Amino acid sequence: MDEAVKPAARAVLSRRMLALALMLAAGVPACAQALQDPTRPPAAAAAGFGADKAAGQAGPQLQTVLIGRGAGGRHLAVIDGETVRIGDAFHGARVAAIRDNEVVLARGRERQVLRLYDSAAGAITPVRAAPAAPAAAATPRALAAAQR
């Protein structure tokens, strides 16, 4: 009789173990950490953008600024999906300046500054690298010439 009971007891035990395993497995995704999108803008940028839209800003929106690195490099900006350069006309205004974080539009004497990020909101502003210093020669002639 013991032999007949053992398989039934094993079946009950294996069903309980299976049920416990399924309950534990169901709880694992709830503990998993969500992955962050590496292309998502900084929080300060998103907060500034949302604040502008919430305030109902009716004016043009600066979307991006492109500045060439070399001397005399191109300065381009995208305002409301339209690419503009310095001196171009944009909805009755002239593009007076394009800087790292802003574009200045001029309508007669009136100036309008469009910014990518509101600097007061703690947004990240680009930092320009200091120009590389010329390598100093360590030869005695160079040191003597520098002292003259």
Phi, psi and omega per residue, in radians:
M1 nan -0.572 3.105
D2 -1.068 -0.592 -3.122
E3 -1.199 -0.532 3.130
A4 -1.337 -0.515 -3.109
V5 -1.382 -0.628 -3.070
K6 -1.037 -0.815 3.114
P7 -1.109 -0.641 3.123
A8 -1.166 -0.712 3.117
A9 -1.154 -0.678 3.114
R10 -1.137 -0.699 3.140
A11 -1.111 -0.744 3.116
V12 -1.131 -0.766 3.141
L13 -1.112 -0.740 -3.130
S14 -1.186 -0.603 3.077
R15 -1.142 -0.713 3.117
R16 -1.140 -0.720 3.122
M17 -1.140 -0.699 3.115
L18 -1.113 -0.764 3.118
A19 -1.101 -0.727 3.115
L20 -1.131 -0.741 3.124
A21 -1.097 -0.723 3.121
L22 -1.140 -0.693 3.116
M23 -1.138 -0.715 3.120
L24 -1.175 -0.725 -3.140
A25 -1.145 -0.580 3.132
A26 -1.200 -0.482 -3.121
G27 -1.478 -0.243 -3.081
V28 -1.112 -0.814 -3.132
P29 -1.058 -0.481 3.141
A30 -1.171 -0.427 -3.122
C31 -1.574 -0.254 -3.051
A32 -1.166 2.519 3.129
Q33 -1.541 2.383 -3.134
A34 -1.269 2.497 3.089
L35 -1.394 2.496 3.122
Q36 -1.671 2.534 3.134
D37 -1.373 2.074 -3.116
P38 -1.229 -0.254 -3.139
T39 -1.662 0.017 -3.135
R40 -1.225 2.372 3.141
P41 -1.118 2.785 3.101
P42 -1.013 2.706 -3.101
A43 -1.035 -0.658 -3.135
A44 -1.123 -0.644 3.128
A45 -1.190 -0.753 3.137
A46 -1.149 -0.670 3.127
A47 -1.157 -0.732 3.127
G48 -1.147 -0.693 -3.139
F49 -1.139 -0.790 -3.141
G50 -1.130 -0.636 3.140
A51 -1.157 -0.692 3.120
D52 -1.123 -0.764 -3.125
K53 -1.192 -0.646 -3.135
A54 -1.177 -0.574 -3.137
A55 -1.304 -0.164 3.112
G56 1.324 0.706 -3.119
Q57 -1.084 2.063 -3.080
A58 -1.621 -0.231 -3.080
G59 -1.348 3.108 3.123
P60 -1.125 2.638 -3.105
Q61 -1.996 2.124 3.062
L62 -1.325 2.205 -3.082
Q63 -1.819 -0.663 3.119
T64 -2.775 2.774 3.096
V65 -2.290 2.308 3.087
L66 -2.156 2.138 -3.125
I67 -2.224 2.198 3.110
G68 -1.162 2.492 -3.083
R69 -1.291 -0.640 -3.061
G70 -1.245 2.907 3.097
A71 -1.094 2.301 -3.105
G72 1.266 0.358 -3.138
G73 -1.115 2.761 -3.120
R74 -1.175 2.532 3.042
H75 -2.086 1.971 3.125
L76 -2.180 2.672 3.049
A77 -2.499 2.691 3.053
V78 -2.039 2.050 -3.141
I79 -2.086 2.099 -3.124
D80 0.864 0.704 3.087
G81 1.443 -0.002 -3.110
E82 -1.895 2.214 3.140
T83 -1.424 2.270 -3.133
V84 -2.296 2.726 3.062
R85 -2.128 2.966 3.096
I86 -1.079 2.274 -3.136
G87 1.665 -0.262 3.128
D88 -1.243 2.747 3.056
A89 -1.618 2.437 3.092
F90 -2.417 1.848 3.107
H91 0.844 0.898 3.082
G92 1.478 -0.008 3.108
A93 -2.053 2.794 3.089
R94 -1.862 2.406 3.101
V95 -1.328 1.877 -3.069
A96 -1.500 -0.620 -3.106
A97 -2.716 2.573 3.023
I98 -2.219 2.073 -3.128
R99 -2.061 3.131 -3.079
D100 -0.934 -0.715 -2.981
N101 -2.122 0.015 -3.030
E102 -2.699 2.848 3.057
V103 -2.278 2.384 3.129
V104 -1.864 2.134 3.062
L105 -1.812 2.415 -3.133
A106 -2.100 2.254 3.007
R107 -2.144 1.667 -3.044
G108 1.135 -2.125 3.099
R109 -1.583 -0.181 -3.118
E110 -1.421 2.355 3.114
R111 -2.034 2.410 3.067
Q112 -2.198 2.205 -3.131
V113 -1.830 2.119 3.080
L114 -1.793 2.215 -3.100
R115 -1.994 2.532 3.033
L116 -1.203 -0.868 -3.119
Y117 -2.264 2.518 3.078
D118 -1.376 1.968 -3.080
S119 -1.146 -0.416 3.112
A120 -1.232 -0.408 -3.117
A121 -1.471 0.118 3.111
G122 1.413 0.456 -3.124
A123 -1.233 2.750 3.138
I124 -1.392 2.207 3.068
T125 -1.940 2.510 -3.099
P126 -1.151 2.542 3.120
V127 -1.946 2.245 3.119
R128 -1.429 2.385 3.100
A129 -1.288 2.474 3.099
A130 -1.168 2.490 3.128
P131 -1.090 2.498 -3.121
A132 -1.167 2.324 3.109
A133 -1.313 2.511 3.113
P134 -1.108 2.484 -3.117
A135 -1.165 2.204 -3.141
A136 -1.412 2.295 3.111
A137 -1.386 2.391 -3.077
A138 -1.735 0.300 -3.134
T139 -1.415 2.666 3.123
P140 -1.044 -0.600 3.120
R141 -1.130 -0.764 -3.141
A142 -1.118 -0.705 3.112
L143 -1.139 -0.711 3.124
A144 -1.156 -0.679 3.132
A145 -1.176 -0.614 3.140
A146 -1.223 -0.483 -3.124
Q147 -1.386 -0.349 -3.109
R148 -1.252 nan nan
